[in-house]
């Protein structure tokens, strides 16, 4: 075994038996490269990455290739999910050098970590004009030996360019106003795939944050086209192969433009974000398909990713089973027959679009549900039998069981809201237990620091929290507070956001992805765009805006506005890369609206009235709605610990009362549900 044998990352442990003498990221690797006077070979990937597995099998398990790697380089293996900061700087380098990027990422760097050659997957033999990995290893070694001065000069120049770009891009001005938000929707309309839903062509990714932006825009303006794009995209994704028609939950993306064949890995962050989108779509329209997806996706998260009764969720499920991509999920007619018998198998093939030629590979089909079957009872029976057969007879995909703070924060927000709106208290309980795990395992109250990852209840001390961790966990805690009224979550969110303001922002209001006292990388990343998850800057903007509304803090609101400066620049040029930033901007333009629900649960009738008022507030669609509610019975916090939004707002005549404010102007308090709904419309 190599130096990865003691790693806590499941991805690194997958490489612990490679003949490559891998080092984990750290000073030991850099020191060894300096001692031997050889370059670093930095390989970055993650556990659920299909092509990472392919390259590992083809090259990293090959004795001859491994011997060449060990002789000429110090080889470093990085889990991008544990170290997104390391991934970010080398991804920026890879994209600058090649015009593209992805995983596995292969970077050659000086012993100081400055990259001079980069790419992604390389085959073991020359293929389709792509050099073999062996050829690349030999060529880079020759360059290091023969033209080293040129190599070093190129590395220095690239690092300077990347550092300059990070600051210039992130300093762009232009907090989006109503006009800019409307223009962004116009761009999205032009890019929208009206026939198949979604945006752009293949591969097609779930645009969860853009869908949230469009839902908020529709709620603020009534623009029908914004809602129509959400409805069409959500229906297409839920009926296609990217959605697991038997077990619930979404795969990472569709390899085609029709949502038929997924890239089968299933990520916590995708499902948390999409769960919230479908929930908000159902809240806005009452769409039955959206509600079904909410319930099935929540069930999948609890069944497949939950780490135990103490809370927390695993990162992902693998794309491969027994070394074959999609083997767990795809079916043919004979396999349906073996489980269901001839009559039900024929019915299922029609219902799930299982064709003789197959929609995937080797004559297999990925299940789709292009329309609701007429026989709902038969559908439920067939679905349950296929699900059970798959569970019992097939090898389940591997699970990356590390907990990532940011993604668990997204899960807390989604599950808390889903439980409250759909009447499923077990989902709120799961959100609360996950929040407790994050506080207990990831948060160091004495040091005021958050750790990014944990495994088996032990924090990964070498993996400090980055901006998205602090922001997404704060977002989840504030959503949990809005649902439960438990002030401990509001207070903890405030502590996290204090660190954001003190350690991740400079004197000009620029947000960095790493803390000021964090590890010094080749440059300090500051990416204000959104990608597969909300970028740290836009996630911080959302949490800061909510917290500022709860507390009346101008400092937090101003910081939220500063964080959105670059979003305005993207609104009319590339709104799909600013989905969460635009969603937060919709809340900012809308106020955001603030609701204080107060009252006493002195008897059953008043307790029911307080719950009804609270539920009506939660059911409102106003963008970025901020809710504070009287704490539950038994929790009587100090006055100083209660949100400012609750202070000085008594229950009128002892009855449950709601106060609605917007843009620093408050309406008259009301004890009537109908009036509250009217004020929030």
C-alpha positions as CSV (number, residue, x, y, z in Angstrom):
1,X,0.0,0.0,0.0
2,X,1.2,3.6,-0.7
3,X,0.9,6.7,1.4
4,X,-2.9,6.9,0.9
5,X,-3.5,3.9,3.2
6,X,-4.4,6.1,6.1
7,X,-6.5,8.6,4.2
8,X,-10.1,9.3,5.3
9,X,-11.3,10.1,1.8
10,X,-13.0,7.2,0.0
11,X,-11.6,8.5,-3.2
12,X,-8.0,8.4,-2.0
13,X,-8.6,5.0,-0.5
14,X,-9.6,3.7,-3.9
15,X,-6.0,4.4,-4.9
16,X,-4.3,3.1,-1.8
17,X,-3.3,-0.2,-3.5
18,X,-2.0,1.4,-6.8
19,X,1.6,0.7,-7.6
20,X,1.9,4.5,-7.9
21,X,3.7,6.0,-4.9
22,X,0.9,8.5,-4.3
23,X,1.3,11.3,-1.7
24,X,-1.7,13.1,-0.3
25,X,-1.8,16.9,-0.8
26,X,0.6,18.5,1.7
27,X,4.1,19.8,2.4
28,X,5.6,16.4,2.5
29,X,5.0,16.0,-1.3
30,X,6.4,19.5,-2.0
31,X,9.5,18.8,0.1
32,X,10.1,15.5,-1.7
33,X,9.8,17.2,-5.1
34,X,12.3,19.8,-4.1
35,X,14.7,17.2,-2.7
36,X,14.6,15.1,-5.8
37,X,14.4,18.2,-8.1
38,X,11.5,16.7,-10.1
39,X,8.0,18.0,-11.0
40,X,4.8,17.3,-9.2
41,X,2.2,15.2,-11.0
42,X,-1.1,16.3,-9.4
43,X,-4.1,14.0,-10.2
44,X,-7.5,15.4,-9.0
45,X,-10.8,13.6,-9.1
46,X,-13.6,12.3,-6.9
47,X,-15.1,9.0,-5.9
48,X,-18.2,8.9,-8.1
49,X,-16.3,10.0,-11.3
50,X,-16.6,7.4,-14.0
51,X,-13.6,8.5,-16.1
52,X,-11.5,8.8,-12.9
53,X,-12.1,5.0,-12.5
54,X,-11.2,4.4,-16.1
55,X,-7.9,6.2,-16.0
56,X,-7.1,4.5,-12.7
57,X,-7.6,1.1,-14.1
58,X,-5.9,1.8,-17.4
59,X,-2.9,3.7,-16.1
60,X,-2.5,4.0,-12.3
61,X,-2.9,0.2,-11.9
62,X,-0.4,-0.5,-14.7
63,X,3.0,-1.5,-13.2
64,X,5.0,-0.1,-16.1
65,X,3.2,3.3,-16.2
66,X,3.4,3.5,-12.4
67,X,7.1,2.8,-12.4
68,X,7.6,5.7,-14.9
69,X,5.5,8.0,-12.8
70,X,7.4,7.1,-9.6
71,X,10.8,7.5,-11.3
72,X,10.2,10.9,-12.9
73,X,7.6,12.7,-10.6
74,X,6.3,13.1,-7.1
75,X,2.7,12.0,-7.6
76,X,-0.1,13.7,-5.6
77,X,-3.7,12.5,-5.4
78,X,-6.4,15.0,-4.4
79,X,-10.0,14.5,-3.7
80,X,-11.6,17.6,-5.2
81,X,-14.6,17.3,-2.8
82,X,-12.3,17.5,0.2
83,X,-10.1,20.3,-1.2
84,X,-12.2,22.4,-3.5
85,X,-9.7,25.2,-3.1
86,X,-6.9,23.1,-4.5
87,X,-9.2,21.9,-7.3
88,X,-10.2,25.5,-8.1
89,X,-6.7,26.9,-8.6
90,X,-5.6,24.0,-10.8
91,X,-8.9,23.9,-12.7
92,X,-8.4,27.6,-13.5
93,X,-4.9,26.7,-14.8
94,X,-6.2,23.7,-16.8
95,X,-8.9,25.8,-18.4
96,X,-6.5,28.6,-19.3
97,X,-4.0,26.2,-20.9
98,X,-6.4,24.0,-22.7
99,X,-9.7,25.9,-23.1
100,X,-11.6,23.1,-21.1
101,X,-11.5,21.2,-18.0
102,X,-13.0,18.2,-16.1
103,X,-12.1,15.2,-14.1
104,X,-9.8,13.4,-13.8
105,X,-7.6,16.4,-13.9
106,X,-3.9,15.9,-14.6
107,X,-1.5,18.7,-13.8
108,X,2.2,18.9,-13.9
109,X,3.7,21.5,-11.6
110,X,7.0,22.8,-10.3
111,X,8.1,21.7,-6.8
112,X,6.5,25.0,-5.6
113,X,3.2,24.0,-7.1
114,X,3.2,26.3,-10.2
115,X,1.5,24.4,-13.1
116,X,3.1,24.3,-16.5
117,X,1.2,21.5,-18.2
118,X,-2.3,20.3,-17.7
119,X,-5.1,18.2,-19.1
120,X,-7.8,15.8,-18.1
121,X,-8.2,12.1,-19.1
122,X,-5.3,10.5,-21.0
123,X,-5.7,7.0,-22.5
124,X,-3.0,4.4,-22.0
125,X,-2.3,4.3,-25.8
126,X,-2.5,7.0,-28.4
127,X,-6.2,7.4,-29.4
128,X,-8.2,9.7,-31.7
129,X,-5.3,12.2,-31.9
130,X,-4.9,12.2,-28.1
131,X,-1.4,11.3,-26.9
132,X,-1.0,8.3,-24.6
133,X,-0.4,9.0,-20.9
134,X,3.0,7.3,-21.3
135,X,3.9,9.7,-24.1
136,X,2.9,12.6,-22.0
137,X,5.0,11.5,-19.0
138,X,8.0,11.1,-21.3
139,X,7.5,14.5,-23.0
140,X,7.1,16.5,-19.8
141,X,10.1,14.8,-18.3
142,X,12.1,15.7,-21.4
143,X,10.9,19.4,-21.2
144,X,11.9,19.5,-17.5
145,X,15.4,18.3,-18.3
146,X,16.0,20.2,-21.5
147,X,14.1,23.5,-21.4
148,X,13.5,24.0,-17.7
149,X,14.0,27.8,-17.8
150,X,11.2,28.0,-20.3
151,X,9.0,25.7,-18.2
152,X,9.6,27.8,-15.1
153,X,9.0,31.1,-16.9
154,X,5.7,29.7,-18.2
155,X,4.6,28.6,-14.8
156,X,5.4,32.0,-13.3
157,X,3.5,33.8,-16.0
158,X,0.5,31.5,-15.7
159,X,0.2,32.0,-11.9
160,X,0.5,35.8,-12.2
161,X,-2.3,35.7,-14.9
162,X,-4.6,33.6,-12.8
163,X,-4.1,35.7,-9.7
164,X,-4.8,38.9,-11.7
165,X,-7.9,37.4,-13.3
166,X,-9.3,36.3,-10.0
167,X,-9.3,39.8,-8.6
168,X,-10.4,41.6,-11.8
169,X,-13.3,39.3,-12.5
170,X,-14.6,39.3,-8.9
171,X,-14.4,43.1,-8.7
172,X,-16.8,43.8,-11.5
173,X,-19.5,46.2,-10.5
174,X,-23.3,46.0,-11.0
175,X,-25.7,44.7,-8.4
176,X,-28.6,43.5,-10.5
177,X,-31.8,45.7,-10.3
178,X,-35.2,44.8,-11.7
179,X,-34.3,45.8,-15.2
180,X,-31.2,43.6,-15.2
181,X,-33.1,40.7,-13.8
182,X,-35.7,41.0,-16.5
183,X,-32.9,41.1,-19.1
184,X,-31.5,37.9,-17.7
185,X,-34.8,36.1,-18.1
186,X,-34.8,37.4,-21.7
187,X,-31.4,35.7,-22.3
188,X,-32.6,32.5,-20.8
189,X,-35.7,32.5,-23.0
190,X,-33.4,32.7,-26.1
191,X,-31.2,29.8,-24.7
192,X,-34.2,27.7,-23.6
193,X,-34.8,24.4,-25.3
194,X,-38.5,24.7,-25.9
195,X,-38.9,21.2,-27.3
196,X,-37.0,19.3,-24.6
197,X,-36.7,21.6,-21.7
198,X,-33.5,22.8,-20.1
199,X,-30.8,25.0,-21.7
200,X,-28.3,24.3,-24.4
201,X,-27.4,20.9,-25.9
202,X,-25.7,17.7,-24.9
203,X,-24.5,17.1,-22.2
204,X,-27.4,18.6,-20.4
205,X,-27.1,19.4,-16.7
206,X,-29.9,20.0,-14.2
207,X,-30.1,23.9,-14.0
208,X,-31.3,23.9,-10.4
209,X,-30.2,27.4,-9.4
210,X,-31.5,28.9,-12.7
211,X,-34.8,27.3,-12.1
212,X,-34.9,28.8,-8.5
213,X,-34.1,32.2,-10.1
214,X,-37.0,31.8,-12.6
215,X,-39.4,30.8,-9.9
216,X,-38.5,33.8,-7.8
217,X,-38.7,36.1,-10.8
218,X,-42.2,34.8,-11.6
219,X,-43.2,35.2,-7.9
220,X,-42.0,38.8,-8.0
221,X,-43.3,39.9,-11.4
222,X,-45.9,37.4,-12.5
223,X,-43.9,36.8,-15.8
224,X,-45.6,33.7,-17.3
225,X,-42.6,32.7,-19.5
226,X,-40.4,32.4,-16.4
227,X,-42.7,29.9,-14.8
228,X,-43.3,28.0,-18.1
229,X,-39.5,27.4,-18.5
230,X,-39.4,25.9,-15.0
231,X,-42.5,23.7,-15.6
232,X,-41.2,22.3,-18.9
233,X,-37.7,21.6,-17.6
234,X,-38.9,20.0,-14.3
235,X,-41.3,17.8,-16.2
236,X,-38.8,16.7,-18.7
237,X,-36.1,15.9,-16.1
238,X,-38.6,14.0,-13.9
239,X,-39.9,11.9,-16.8
240,X,-36.6,11.2,-18.4
241,X,-33.8,8.7,-17.6
242,X,-31.9,11.2,-15.4
243,X,-34.5,10.7,-12.7
244,X,-34.4,7.2,-11.1
245,X,-38.0,6.0,-11.9
246,X,-37.8,3.2,-9.3
247,X,-35.9,4.6,-6.4
248,X,-36.1,8.4,-6.8
249,X,-33.3,10.8,-6.9
250,X,-31.5,12.4,-9.9
251,X,-28.3,11.4,-11.6
252,X,-25.6,14.0,-12.2
253,X,-26.5,14.9,-15.8
254,X,-27.9,13.7,-19.1
255,X,-25.3,12.8,-21.7
256,X,-27.8,13.7,-24.4
257,X,-30.1,16.7,-25.0
258,X,-33.3,14.7,-24.4
259,X,-32.7,13.7,-20.7
260,X,-32.7,10.0,-21.8
261,X,-29.3,8.6,-20.7
262,X,-27.7,9.9,-17.5
263,X,-24.2,10.0,-16.3
264,X,-25.3,7.7,-13.5
265,X,-23.4,9.1,-10.5
266,X,-25.9,10.6,-7.9
267,X,-24.7,13.5,-5.8
268,X,-26.1,14.9,-2.6
269,X,-25.8,18.5,-3.7
270,X,-27.8,17.9,-6.9
271,X,-30.6,16.2,-5.1
272,X,-30.7,18.7,-2.3
273,X,-30.9,21.6,-4.8
274,X,-33.5,19.9,-7.0
275,X,-35.6,18.8,-4.0
276,X,-35.9,22.5,-3.1
277,X,-36.7,23.5,-6.7
278,X,-39.5,20.9,-7.1
279,X,-40.8,21.9,-3.7
280,X,-41.0,25.5,-4.6
281,X,-42.6,24.6,-8.0
282,X,-45.3,22.6,-6.1
283,X,-45.8,25.5,-3.7
284,X,-46.4,27.9,-6.5
285,X,-48.6,25.7,-8.7
286,X,-49.8,22.6,-6.9
287,X,-48.2,20.4,-9.6
288,X,-48.7,16.8,-8.6
289,X,-45.6,15.5,-10.5
290,X,-43.5,18.0,-8.6
291,X,-44.9,16.8,-5.3
292,X,-44.2,13.2,-6.2
293,X,-40.6,14.0,-7.0
294,X,-40.2,15.9,-3.7
295,X,-41.4,12.9,-1.7
296,X,-39.4,10.3,-3.7
297,X,-36.2,12.3,-3.7
298,X,-36.5,13.0,0.0
299,X,-37.1,9.3,0.6
300,X,-34.1,8.4,-1.5
301,X,-31.8,10.8,0.4
302,X,-32.9,9.3,3.7
303,X,-32.7,5.7,2.5
304,X,-29.5,5.8,0.4
305,X,-27.3,8.7,1.7
306,X,-28.1,9.1,5.4
307,X,-25.1,8.2,7.5
308,X,-27.0,7.1,10.6
309,X,-29.4,8.2,13.3
310,X,-27.0,10.9,14.5
311,X,-27.5,12.9,11.3
312,X,-25.6,13.8,8.2
313,X,-25.6,12.6,4.6
314,X,-23.0,10.9,2.4
315,X,-21.6,12.7,-0.6
316,X,-22.6,10.5,-3.5
317,X,-23.3,7.1,-5.1
318,X,-21.0,5.8,-7.8
319,X,-21.8,5.7,-11.5
320,X,-20.4,2.2,-11.9
321,X,-21.3,-1.2,-10.5
322,X,-18.9,-4.1,-10.9
323,X,-16.9,-1.8,-13.1
324,X,-19.8,-1.2,-15.5
325,X,-21.4,2.2,-15.8
326,X,-25.2,2.2,-15.2
327,X,-25.4,-1.6,-14.6
328,X,-27.5,-1.1,-11.5
329,X,-30.2,1.0,-13.3
330,X,-30.7,-0.3,-16.9
331,X,-33.1,-3.0,-18.0
332,X,-34.0,-5.1,-21.1
333,X,-37.2,-7.0,-21.9
334,X,-35.9,-10.3,-20.6
335,X,-34.9,-8.8,-17.3
336,X,-38.4,-7.3,-16.9
337,X,-39.9,-10.7,-17.8
338,X,-37.9,-12.5,-15.1
339,X,-39.2,-10.2,-12.4
340,X,-42.7,-9.5,-13.6
341,X,-43.9,-12.3,-15.8
342,X,-45.0,-11.8,-19.5
343,X,-48.1,-9.7,-19.1
344,X,-46.8,-7.2,-16.6
345,X,-43.4,-7.1,-18.3
346,X,-45.0,-6.0,-21.6
347,X,-47.0,-3.4,-19.7
348,X,-43.8,-2.2,-17.9
349,X,-41.8,-2.0,-21.2
350,X,-44.4,0.3,-22.6
351,X,-44.8,2.4,-19.5
352,X,-41.1,2.8,-18.9
353,X,-40.1,3.0,-22.6
354,X,-37.9,-0.1,-22.7
355,X,-37.3,-0.7,-26.4
356,X,-36.0,-3.8,-28.2
357,X,-33.0,-1.9,-29.5
358,X,-32.4,-0.2,-26.1
359,X,-32.0,3.4,-25.2
360,X,-28.6,2.9,-23.5
361,X,-25.9,0.4,-24.3
362,X,-25.8,-3.4,-25.1
363,X,-29.6,-3.4,-25.8
364,X,-30.4,-2.1,-22.3
365,X,-32.8,0.8,-21.6
366,X,-32.8,3.5,-18.9
367,X,-36.3,3.6,-17.5
368,X,-38.3,6.7,-18.4
369,X,-41.9,7.6,-17.6
370,X,-42.9,9.8,-20.4
371,X,-46.5,10.1,-19.2
372,X,-48.5,9.0,-16.1
373,X,-49.9,5.5,-16.7
374,X,-53.7,5.1,-16.8
375,X,-53.6,2.3,-14.3
376,X,-52.0,3.9,-11.2
377,X,-52.4,0.8,-9.0
378,X,-50.6,-1.4,-11.5
379,X,-47.9,1.2,-11.9
380,X,-47.2,1.2,-8.2
381,X,-47.2,-2.6,-8.0
382,X,-44.8,-3.0,-11.0
383,X,-42.5,-0.2,-9.7
384,X,-42.3,-1.7,-6.2
385,X,-41.5,-5.2,-7.6
386,X,-38.8,-3.9,-9.9
387,X,-37.3,-1.8,-7.1
388,X,-37.2,-4.8,-4.8
389,X,-35.7,-7.0,-7.4
390,X,-33.0,-4.4,-8.2
391,X,-32.2,-4.0,-4.5
392,X,-32.0,-7.8,-3.8
393,X,-30.4,-9.1,-7.1
394,X,-28.0,-6.4,-8.2
395,X,-24.9,-5.0,-6.7
396,X,-25.6,-1.5,-5.4
397,X,-23.3,1.3,-6.5
398,X,-20.5,2.3,-4.1
399,X,-21.1,5.1,-1.7
400,X,-18.7,7.9,-0.9
401,X,-19.6,8.1,2.8
402,X,-17.7,11.3,3.8
403,X,-19.9,14.2,4.8
404,X,-19.3,17.6,3.2
405,X,-20.4,20.5,5.2
406,X,-21.6,22.7,2.3
407,X,-23.7,19.9,0.8
408,X,-25.2,18.9,4.2
409,X,-26.1,22.5,4.6
410,X,-28.0,22.4,1.3
411,X,-29.7,19.2,2.5
412,X,-30.7,20.8,5.8
413,X,-32.5,23.7,3.9
414,X,-34.3,21.4,1.5
415,X,-35.4,18.8,4.1
416,X,-36.5,21.4,6.6
417,X,-38.7,23.2,4.1
418,X,-40.0,20.0,2.5
419,X,-41.0,18.6,5.9
420,X,-42.8,21.8,6.9
421,X,-44.7,22.3,3.6
422,X,-45.7,18.7,2.9
423,X,-46.5,17.8,6.5
424,X,-43.7,15.3,7.0
425,X,-42.1,16.0,10.4
426,X,-39.6,13.2,9.9
427,X,-37.9,15.3,7.2
428,X,-37.7,18.2,9.6
429,X,-36.2,15.8,12.2
430,X,-33.6,14.7,9.7
431,X,-32.7,18.3,8.9
432,X,-32.4,19.0,12.7
433,X,-30.2,16.0,13.3
434,X,-28.0,16.9,10.4
435,X,-27.6,20.4,11.8
436,X,-26.7,18.9,15.1
437,X,-24.1,16.8,13.5
438,X,-22.6,19.8,11.7
439,X,-22.4,21.7,15.0
440,X,-21.0,18.8,16.9
441,X,-18.5,17.4,14.4
442,X,-17.6,20.2,11.9
443,X,-17.8,23.4,14.0
444,X,-15.1,24.3,16.5
445,X,-16.7,26.9,18.7
446,X,-13.5,27.9,20.5
447,X,-11.6,28.5,17.3
448,X,-14.6,29.7,15.4
449,X,-13.8,27.5,12.5
450,X,-15.7,25.0,10.3
451,X,-14.2,21.8,8.9
452,X,-15.2,20.9,5.4
453,X,-15.4,17.1,5.7
454,X,-15.9,14.3,8.2
455,X,-16.1,10.5,8.0
456,X,-17.4,8.2,10.7
457,X,-18.1,11.2,12.9
458,X,-14.5,12.4,12.8
459,X,-13.7,15.8,11.2
460,X,-11.0,15.9,8.5
461,X,-8.6,18.3,10.2
462,X,-6.6,18.7,7.0
463,X,-9.7,20.0,5.1
464,X,-10.6,23.5,6.3
465,X,-14.0,24.9,5.4
466,X,-14.1,27.1,2.4
467,X,-16.5,30.0,1.8
468,X,-19.3,27.7,0.4
469,X,-19.1,25.6,3.5
470,X,-19.8,28.5,5.9
471,X,-22.4,30.0,3.6
472,X,-24.4,26.9,2.7
473,X,-24.4,25.7,6.3
474,X,-25.6,29.2,7.4
475,X,-28.3,29.0,4.7
476,X,-29.5,25.6,5.9
477,X,-29.5,26.8,9.6
478,X,-31.5,29.9,8.7
479,X,-34.0,27.7,6.8
480,X,-34.3,25.4,9.8
481,X,-34.8,28.3,12.1
482,X,-37.6,29.6,9.9
483,X,-39.3,26.2,10.1
484,X,-38.8,25.4,13.8
485,X,-38.3,28.8,15.5
486,X,-35.4,27.2,17.4
487,X,-33.1,30.1,18.1
488,X,-29.9,28.0,18.4
489,X,-29.8,27.7,14.6
490,X,-30.2,31.4,14.1
491,X,-27.4,32.1,16.6
492,X,-25.0,29.5,15.0
493,X,-25.7,30.9,11.6
494,X,-24.6,34.3,12.9
495,X,-21.3,32.9,14.2
496,X,-20.6,31.4,10.8
497,X,-21.4,34.6,9.0
498,X,-19.2,36.5,11.4
499,X,-16.3,34.3,10.1
500,X,-17.4,35.0,6.5
501,X,-17.2,38.7,7.0
502,X,-14.0,38.7,9.1
503,X,-11.9,36.1,7.3
504,X,-13.2,35.6,3.7
505,X,-13.7,39.3,2.7
506,X,-11.1,42.0,2.1
507,X,-11.2,45.7,2.8
508,X,-12.8,46.4,-0.6
509,X,-15.7,43.8,0.0
510,X,-14.2,41.2,-2.3
511,X,-15.1,37.6,-1.2
512,X,-12.4,34.9,-1.5
513,X,-13.1,31.2,-1.4
514,X,-10.4,30.6,1.3
515,X,-9.9,32.2,4.6
516,X,-7.3,34.9,5.2
517,X,-5.3,32.6,7.5
518,X,-5.8,29.5,5.3
519,X,-3.1,27.5,3.4
520,X,-1.2,29.7,0.9
521,X,-1.9,28.2,-2.6
522,X,-0.4,29.5,-5.9
523,X,-3.1,32.2,-5.8
524,X,-6.1,32.9,-3.6
525,X,-9.2,31.8,-5.5
526,X,-12.1,34.2,-5.7
527,X,-14.7,32.8,-8.1
528,X,-18.1,34.7,-8.0
529,X,-19.8,32.4,-10.5
530,X,-22.2,29.5,-9.8
531,X,-21.5,26.1,-11.2
532,X,-22.9,22.7,-10.1
533,X,-23.5,24.3,-6.7
534,X,-24.0,27.9,-5.6
535,X,-20.7,29.6,-5.7
536,X,-19.3,30.7,-2.3
537,X,-19.9,34.4,-3.0
538,X,-23.5,34.0,-4.1
539,X,-24.2,31.5,-1.3
540,X,-22.8,34.0,1.2
541,X,-24.9,36.8,-0.4
542,X,-28.1,34.8,0.2
543,X,-27.3,33.9,3.8
544,X,-26.1,37.4,4.6
545,X,-29.2,39.0,3.2
546,X,-31.5,36.7,5.2
547,X,-29.5,37.2,8.4
548,X,-29.5,41.0,7.8
549,X,-33.3,41.0,7.5
550,X,-33.7,39.0,10.7
551,X,-31.3,41.3,12.7
552,X,-31.7,44.6,11.0
553,X,-28.0,44.6,10.4
554,X,-26.9,47.1,7.8
555,X,-23.4,45.5,7.8
556,X,-24.8,42.1,6.6
557,X,-27.1,43.6,4.0
558,X,-24.3,45.8,2.6
559,X,-22.0,42.8,2.4
560,X,-24.7,40.8,0.6
561,X,-25.0,43.6,-2.0
562,X,-21.2,43.7,-2.4
563,X,-21.2,40.0,-3.0
564,X,-23.7,40.4,-5.9
565,X,-21.5,43.0,-7.8
566,X,-20.3,40.5,-10.3
567,X,-23.8,39.0,-10.8
568,X,-25.0,42.1,-12.5
569,X,-22.2,41.7,-15.1
570,X,-23.3,38.1,-15.8
571,X,-27.1,38.9,-15.9
572,X,-27.2,39.8,-19.6
573,X,-24.2,37.8,-20.8
574,X,-24.2,34.4,-19.1
575,X,-27.1,34.2,-16.6
576,X,-26.8,30.4,-16.4
577,X,-23.5,30.9,-14.6
578,X,-25.1,33.1,-12.0
579,X,-28.3,31.2,-11.1
580,X,-28.1,31.5,-7.4
581,X,-26.7,35.0,-7.5
582,X,-29.7,36.1,-9.6
583,X,-32.1,34.2,-7.2
584,X,-30.6,36.2,-4.3
585,X,-30.9,39.4,-6.3
586,X,-34.6,38.7,-6.8
587,X,-35.0,38.6,-3.0
588,X,-33.0,41.8,-2.7
589,X,-35.2,43.6,-5.2
590,X,-38.3,42.3,-3.5
591,X,-37.2,43.6,-0.2
592,X,-36.8,40.8,0.9
593,X,-40.2,40.5,2.6
594,X,-40.0,39.8,6.3
595,X,-42.6,38.1,8.5
596,X,-42.7,37.9,12.3
597,X,-45.2,35.4,13.6
598,X,-45.9,35.8,17.3
599,X,-48.2,34.4,19.9
600,X,-48.5,32.1,22.9
601,X,-49.5,28.4,22.9
602,X,-51.5,28.9,26.1
603,X,-54.1,26.4,24.9
604,X,-54.8,24.1,22.0
605,X,-56.8,26.7,20.1
606,X,-54.1,29.4,20.3
607,X,-51.4,26.8,19.5
608,X,-53.3,25.8,16.4
609,X,-53.8,29.4,15.4
610,X,-50.0,30.1,15.8
611,X,-49.2,27.1,13.7
612,X,-51.7,28.2,11.0
613,X,-50.2,31.6,10.8
614,X,-46.7,30.2,10.6
615,X,-47.7,27.7,7.9
616,X,-49.3,30.5,5.8
617,X,-46.0,32.4,6.0
618,X,-44.0,29.3,4.9
619,X,-46.4,28.7,2.0
620,X,-45.9,32.1,0.5
621,X,-43.8,32.4,-2.7
622,X,-42.3,35.8,-2.2
623,X,-38.6,35.6,-3.2
624,X,-36.2,35.0,-0.3
625,X,-39.0,35.4,2.3
626,X,-37.5,35.8,5.8
627,X,-39.5,34.3,8.7
628,X,-39.1,34.7,12.4
629,X,-41.5,32.8,14.7
630,X,-42.1,32.6,18.5
631,X,-39.8,29.9,19.8
632,X,-41.4,26.5,20.6
633,X,-42.6,25.8,24.1
634,X,-39.8,25.2,26.5
635,X,-37.3,27.4,24.7
636,X,-37.3,30.9,26.2
637,X,-34.1,32.6,25.0
638,X,-32.7,35.7,26.4
639,X,-34.1,38.8,24.8
640,X,-30.7,39.6,23.4
641,X,-30.7,36.2,21.6
642,X,-34.0,36.7,19.8
643,X,-33.9,38.1,16.2
644,X,-34.6,41.8,16.0
645,X,-37.5,40.9,13.7
646,X,-39.4,39.5,16.7
647,X,-38.6,42.3,19.2
648,X,-41.3,44.8,20.1
649,X,-43.9,42.9,18.3
650,X,-46.6,41.7,20.7
651,X,-49.5,39.4,20.0
652,X,-52.6,41.6,19.5
653,X,-55.2,41.0,22.2
654,X,-53.4,37.7,23.0
655,X,-54.2,36.3,19.5
656,X,-51.6,34.8,17.1
657,X,-50.4,37.8,15.1
658,X,-48.3,38.3,12.0
659,X,-46.2,41.4,11.1
660,X,-45.2,41.8,7.4
661,X,-42.5,44.2,6.4
662,X,-41.0,45.0,3.0
663,X,-38.3,47.4,2.0
664,X,-38.1,48.8,5.5
665,X,-41.8,49.5,5.5
666,X,-44.2,47.5,7.7
667,X,-47.8,46.8,7.2
668,X,-50.4,46.8,10.0
669,X,-50.2,43.7,12.1
670,X,-52.9,41.1,11.5
671,X,-54.6,38.3,13.4
672,X,-56.4,37.1,10.2
673,X,-55.0,34.4,8.0
674,X,-56.7,35.8,4.9
675,X,-55.1,39.2,5.5
676,X,-51.7,37.6,6.0
677,X,-52.0,35.8,2.8
678,X,-53.1,39.0,1.0
679,X,-50.1,40.9,2.4
680,X,-47.7,38.2,1.2
681,X,-49.2,37.8,-2.3
